[in-house]
Amino acid sequence: MTATNFFLFAVFGLGSSEMLLILLAVLLIFGPSNLPKLADALGKAIRNFKKSATEDTEETKEAASEATPPKKDAS
């Protein structure tokens, strides 16, 4: 079982035959001329999601490193 198949089965419970059926349904609904546009849009959406998640993580790390520890009382 490849990593992609394992991921799809583990997350969605889908096997290769179910994925093939879904891809054929998408092909019938949208047609072959629109599939590249759909794939491009999906790729951009995933790329933007990963980019924003990475930026948020970096900003959180920066904020944590810039934060000063609480001052202790001199009493």
C-alpha positions in Angstrom: 0.0 0.0 0.0 1.5 3.3 -1.0 1.6 6.3 1.3 -1.1 8.1 -0.7 -3.4 5.2 -0.6 -2.8 4.7 3.1 -3.5 8.3 3.8 -6.8 8.3 1.8 -7.9 5.0 3.4 -6.9 6.1 6.9 -8.5 9.6 6.7 -11.5 9.0 4.4 -11.9 5.2 4.4 -11.5 5.3 0.6 -9.7 2.6 -1.4 -8.4 2.9 -5.0 -11.7 1.7 -6.6 -13.7 4.4 -4.7 -11.2 7.1 -5.7 -11.4 6.0 -9.3 -15.2 6.1 -9.2 -15.1 9.7 -7.7 -12.6 10.8 -10.4 -14.9 9.4 -13.2 -17.9 11.2 -11.6 -15.9 14.5 -11.6 -14.9 13.9 -15.2 -18.5 13.4 -16.2 -19.8 16.4 -14.3 -17.2 19.0 -15.2 -15.9 17.6 -18.5 -12.4 17.1 -19.7 -11.8 20.7 -20.6 -12.5 22.0 -17.1 -10.4 19.5 -15.2 -7.1 21.4 -15.6 -8.8 24.5 -14.3 -10.2 22.6 -11.3 -6.8 21.0 -10.5 -5.1 24.4 -10.8 -7.6 26.0 -8.4 -7.3 23.1 -6.0 -3.5 23.3 -6.1 -3.5 27.0 -5.4 -5.9 26.6 -2.5 -3.8 23.9 -0.9 -0.6 25.9 -1.5 -2.2 29.0 0.1 -3.4 27.0 3.1 0.1 25.5 3.7 1.7 29.0 3.3 -0.7 30.6 5.8 -0.3 27.8 8.3 3.5 28.1 8.0 3.4 31.9 8.4 1.2 31.6 11.5 3.6 29.1 13.0 6.6 31.3 12.4 4.7 34.3 13.8 3.8 32.3 16.9 7.4 31.3 17.4 8.6 34.9 17.0 6.1 36.1 19.5 7.1 33.5 22.0 10.8 34.3 21.7 10.2 38.0 22.0 8.0 37.6 25.1 9.8 38.5 28.3 9.5 36.2 31.3 7.5 37.6 34.2 9.5 39.7 36.7 10.1 38.3 40.1 9.4 40.5 43.1 12.5 41.6 45.1 10.9 41.0 48.4 
